[in-house]
Each structure stands twice: as structure tokens, then as C-alpha cells.
Amino acid sequence: MVHEGYPMPLLGFGVYQNDDAKPSVLEALRAGYRHIDSAQMYRNEGAVGEAVKASGIPREELFITTKCNSTTHGYDSTLKGVDLSLARFGFDYIDLFLIHDPFSGAERRLATYRALLDAQAAGKIRSVGVSNYGVRHLNEIKNAGLPMPAVNQIELHPFCQHRPIVEYCRAHSIVVQAYCPLIRGRMDHPVIQEVARKHNRDPAQILIRWSLQKGFVPLPKSVTPTRIRSNAIVYDFELSPEDMGQLDSLDLGQEGAILWNPVDAP
């Protein structure tokens, strides 16, 4: 996928709750991942940077994301945070920088967004986006006359499909990234198991494939080498319309969310 002139790999590798991220990121890069999703609050930007350097893969072949959460929002603090993230990674630029959550309120959200746009203009960030934003938060940016975000990263899997947010993003050419695509391992639902048996695949591969066929950018995470590799083997099969319909039917709306899901934050 190409967005704002830069390639964004369709499959990303998440490092949430991965304090010692260097070994798993190295394994992911060896397995073919070229998109790593980190955040300031994960406290592993440095480990991701070390893995990138140790991998020997040219920096320009990788797509690295980080995020700033609401405790650091504000114009000046965001600009300072961008510089700190760059220093921890050991990079000259960050491919995608997201506002991690909308908890700071309208004034600080917009100040943070403007700071990221200015960091983009300075060449420190290639693309600016948001995470956990609902429609009202996205409209806030639009109504302020600012450019729409490149990305909205939200919890997405068959049980939590956030259809109004996804429809809004598609209408405004915002790429939808899917965190928790593997439902944090809760893959024992009979429908998921049935589709997995039909294709002779792991349930995790089914869920990642569902996400890809929905047009999302899934961000599976794991620290287990065999899982890291199997989660990347998702381009040699396709789910049928019937399979997709069965998985789509599992949607529970926001009640299906398993993480913090602050898309309705004031």
C-alpha cells in the first residue's frame, strides 16, 4: 500500500507488552515483516531501533510507527516527544507518528495534531495519524480545517468491527490499521475454528487473512518465533465470500472489544 507517496506494508508486527523487543523484532524481520508498530508508552523504541540496526536491513526498506499518549499531549511537549522518540530509535525520521488516544480533550488533541504536522513539515515524520479515534474525533480535525490523518489505528477483529468508524475512514481516504487482530488469543469460537479447519490453517492465520481482505492493515504480535513466522504466511490462500460472511456475522459492536477501546472519549 502506498500512502502519501511512501509504501506502507500491509502486514505489521506489534510490540505492545514486549519489554525485551529486540529478539522478537529481529525474528519478525527475518520472517519478512517490514512494518513495526511501537509506541512511547511501550518503552521499547530503543529495542526496536537496536533490532533494526542489527538486522542489516536498510532503514528505507522498513516502516516504523510510534505514538504519543494523552499524558504527553500538548504542542511543545509533543515536539519534544518526537525528538526523544527519534533519539531512542536512533533514526533520522519516523515513518508514521500517531496520537495514541483521544483522552486529553479537544484543545490538547488539536494542539498535539498541529505539532505532529509541524514535525512532518520539518522532515522528522513522514505521515501523521491517530489511534482509537471515533468519528467525532476525526470530525474535530476536519472541522478545524486541518488535513485528515493518514491512518486511524483501532481495535478490529470479527467480534469488534467498528463499522461506522471504518466507513468514515474509507470515505475520507484514511488507512485503517487493526490492533488486536488475533483477539489476544481468544480464537476458540466455533466459526473461527470451522473456517480454520476448512483451509487447514491456524485460527490466527484466518483472522489475519480476514483483516487483510477487509482492507485493513493488521498488526499481530507475538514473542514466539514459530507464531511470528506462521502469522506472516497469509498470502497463499483466500477466504471465500461465505467464509467472510460467517466471520462478519460475529460482530458484537463495541461490546466485542477486549482492550481499552476509547473511541467514545469526550
N, C-alpha and C positions, 0 to 999 in steps of 0.2 A: 504494500500500500504506500502510495506517495502522498504526503500531505505537506502543504506549504513548501513544496519543492524538495523535500527531504524524504528518503524512504523510511517507513515505519514497518518493521517486521510484524506479520500478523499474529505470531505466537510469541508471548513474552514469558519471562521467568521471574516470579515474585520472590522477594526475600523478607517478607514480613515474619516476625518472630524467629529470625535467623541471626542470632548474635555472632556466630562464627561463620560468616557467609562466604569467606574466601574459597573453601574446598567445594562447596556446592555450586558456586558460580563458575568455578573452573570446570567442574563436571558438566554443567549446563553448556558452557561454551564449547567443550569438546563434543557434546552431543548435537551441536548445530544451532543452539539458540544464539541469537544476535541482539536480543532485546531484553534488558534487565530493568526491573521495576523496584526502586528503593524509595526511601523517604528519610527526612531528617529525624523523625521520631523513631525510626527503626534502629538508629545508632549503628548502622553498618555501611555507611557510604565509603568509609576508608577501606573496609574489607573488600567491597566491590571494586574500588579503584585498584587495590593490590592484585585482585584476580585478573582484572583487565590487563594490567601491566605484565603479570606472569604468563598470561595466555599467549603473548606474542602476536595477537590479532591486532591489526592496525585500528587505531581509535575510530577512524572514519567509517569502518565497517560495522560498528556497533551503535546501538540506540539505547541510551541510558536515561532513565527517568528518576526524578526525585520530587519531593513535595514539602510544603511548609504547613504545619498545623496551626490551629487558631490561637494557640498561646504565643505565637511569634508574629501574628498578623500586625499590619501597620506598614506605612510606606518605608520609613527609614529602617525599621527592623527587618523588613523583607529584603531590602537591598543588601543589608549586612549579612543576612542569612544566605543569600545567593553566593556571596563571596566565600563564606565559610564552607558551603557545600562544595564549591569548586576546589577549595584548598584540601578538604578531606578526600575527595575523589582523586585529586592530583590531575584534574582536567583543565583544559582551556575553555571548554564550553560544555553545557548540558543540553542534551537533545530535547528534552521535554520537562518543564517545571510546572507542577500542579499546585493549586491551592487545595490542601488535603481535606478540608472540611469547611462547612459554612457556619460554624458555631460563633464566630466573632461578631456577627451583626453586620447590617448593610454598610455602614460607613467604613468599618475596617476591612470588610471584604473588598470593597471597591478600591480602597487605598492600596491594598495588597496587590490587587489585579493590575493597577496602574504601575506599581513598582516593577512587577514582572514584565510588563510591556516595555518599560524603560530599560530593563536589563536585557531584554531581547534586542532592542534597538542598539544597545551597546555591544552586541555580539556575544554576550555571556550565555544566552539561552537561544535555542533555535525555535522552539514552539512553546506557547503558553497555554495551559489548560486548567481544568478544575477537577475535583473529585467529590463525590457524594452530593452533587448539586441537583436539586429538584428543579422543576420548571420555573417556579417563582424566582429562584436564584439566577437562573440563566436569563430570564426576562429582565432582571435587575441590571445585568451587564448590557443587554440590548437597549434598554430604556435610557441608560447613561450615555448612549452614543459611542460605546467602545466596541472594538472588533470582537466578534464572538470567539470563544475559546476553541482551540484546535481539537481538544479532547475533553470528554467527561468520563471519568472512571467511576463506575458504580458497582455495587454487588449485583451479579447477574448469574443466574443458573435456572434450570427449569422450575424450581419452586418459587423463585423471586425474579420476575421478568421485567418489572418496572416499565410497562408498555407505554404509558403516557410520556415518560422521560425519553425513552428510546425514540418514539415518534417525533418528539420535538427536536431531538438531536439530529435525526435524519433530515428533517425539514430545513434545518439550519446548517447542514454540512459539518456537523460536529462528530468526530470519530468517537464511538462508544467502546471503551475498554471495560472488560469484565473481570472484576476481582471475585475471589471465592468461586471460581467456575467449577471446582470439584466439591463444593458444598461441605468443605472441611471434612471430607471422608465419609459423609453420610450418604452413601450411594447404594443402600440396600433396598430401595423401593422396587417393587416387582416390575414396574415398567422399565426402569433403567436396567435391571438385571436381564429382563427379557430381550431388550434390544442388544445388549452386550452379547448374550448367547447367540442371537441371530447372526451377528457379524463375527463371532469368535474373537471378541476384543475385550479388553479390560473396561469396566464401567467408567474409569477415568477418561479413557480414550473416547468413549461415546460422548461424555459431557463436553470435552474439548471440541470434538467434531461438531456437536450441536451448536456450540458458541460460534465457531468459525462459519458454519452455514447460515447462522442468523446475521452474519456481517459484523460480529463483534471482534475485538482483539482480546482473547483470553490470556490471563496471567496466572497459570497454575504454579504452585510452589511445592517443593519437596526438598528434603535433605538426603533422601535415599537414592543412591546412584541408579539403581535399576528403574525406579519410578521416574526419575528425571529423564532418563532415556526413553522409556516407554511413552511418557506423556508427549514426546516430540514426534512419535510415529503416528501421525494423524492425517497424512496427506495421500495415503494409498488406499483409502476407501471412502465411501459416501453414504450418508444416511438417506433413506428414501423419504418421499413426502409423507408416507404413512408413519415412518419412524419419527419424523419431525413433529407430526401432528400428535402422536402419543406423548412425546416429551413436552410439547407446548401445553397439553391439557393438564399438566401437573401444577400450573401456576396458582399460587396462593396469594398473589399480590405482596404487599409489604409484610404480611404475616408470615410469609415464607422466608424472610431474611434471617440469617443466622449470626450476623455481626452487628456493628453499631448502627449502620444504615440511617444517617442523619439527614435524609433528603427533605424532611419537613421542618428543619430547624428554622426558627424565626429570623 
